[in-house]
């Protein structure tokens, strides 16, 4: 896969029409840099072998865990540790940037109607 020399996240966000459908912007070593628009509740899941970094570009996000919640606002960054059950929730549309290993499955250990293959994310 070839990526452009310059990526402009704002322009890329304009191309995203579905919530919870990440789009790969770049690859750095074995990590993908992705963007996505979120709205509503996602799905409880975990990634057994990969951490995920969430950077809030616009809006706000609540990361639910089994025993706590973390509230994130524009400009905040949060790492979900590998093996930890979590569920992202956005009351209003939220724009995020994700950094995660290329091996990370979109919905981790769960398959749902929101699961997107890496091929879909690269399109």
N, C-alpha and C positions, 0 to 999 in steps of 0.2 A: 504494500500500500504506500502510495506517495502522498505526502502532505504539502500544502503550499508553503513557500518561504515565509510568508506573513499571514497570520490568522487574526481576524478581527472578530472577537466574540460577539460584539453588539450586532454586527451584520449577520453572523451565524444564528443568533437568537431569533432574528427576523424570519429565518427559514424554518424554524421549528413550529409545527402546527398542532402537535399532540403532546399532552402532558405525560410525564413519566416515560418518555422515549429519548434516552440519551443519544448524543451525537458526538463521535470522536473527532476532535480537532487536531490532535497531534500525538506523537509517541515520543517519549523520552526514555531511552533504554528499554526496560521491560514494563514501563508504566504508560497508560493511556491518560490523556487529558481530555475530559469530556465536558459537555454542557448539556443542560436539560431544563425544561420548564416543568415545575411541579404545581399541582393544585389538588387539594383533598388529601385523603389518606392513602398510603401506598399499600404495603403488605408486610406483615411481620416476617423477618427472615434473618439469616446470618451467613457470613462467609467464613468458613472454617479455617482458611489459610491466608486470607488477605485482609489488611487494613484498608479503610476507605477514607479519603480526605474530602470533606465537603467545604466549599468556599461559597458564601452567600453573595451573589452579585447584585441581586435586587429582591426586595421583599423580606420575608421572615419565614423561619422553619422551626418546627418543634421536632426534636429527635426523641422518640419514646424508647425507653428501655424498660425491662421488667420491673425495676425497682426505683426508677427516677426518670425525669425528663430534662432535656437540655434545650433552652430557648436560644435561637440564633437569629441575628438581624443582619442587615446589609453590612458587608465588610468583615463579618465574623468567619472564622475557620474552625472546623471541628473534625477530629479523627474518630471514627468508629473502629474500635479494636477488633481484630480477627476473632471469630468464634463467639461474638456477643450478639444476642438476639436484639434486633432494633426495628423500628418502624418510623420512617419520615412522614410528617404530617404538615401540610401547608394550608392554612385557612383561606388564604388568598394566593393568587399566582406568585410563585417564587422562582427566581432564576438562580441556578447553581452551576458551579464548576466542580467537577470531580477529578481526583487524581487517584488512580487505582491500578494494580497490576493487570496486565493484559489477560491474565487467566481468570479474572473476576467475572463470575456469572451475574447477570443483571439482578436477578432476584435470589441470588445465593442458593440456599438449600430448598427453595420453594419454586414451583412452577405454577404460574397463574396466567390470566388473560393479559396481564401487564408485562410479562416476560418478553424481553427483546433479545434476539441473538446478536452476536458481535457483528455478523454480516449486516443486520439491520442498522446497527449503530454506526457502521462505517459508510453507509450509503449517503 
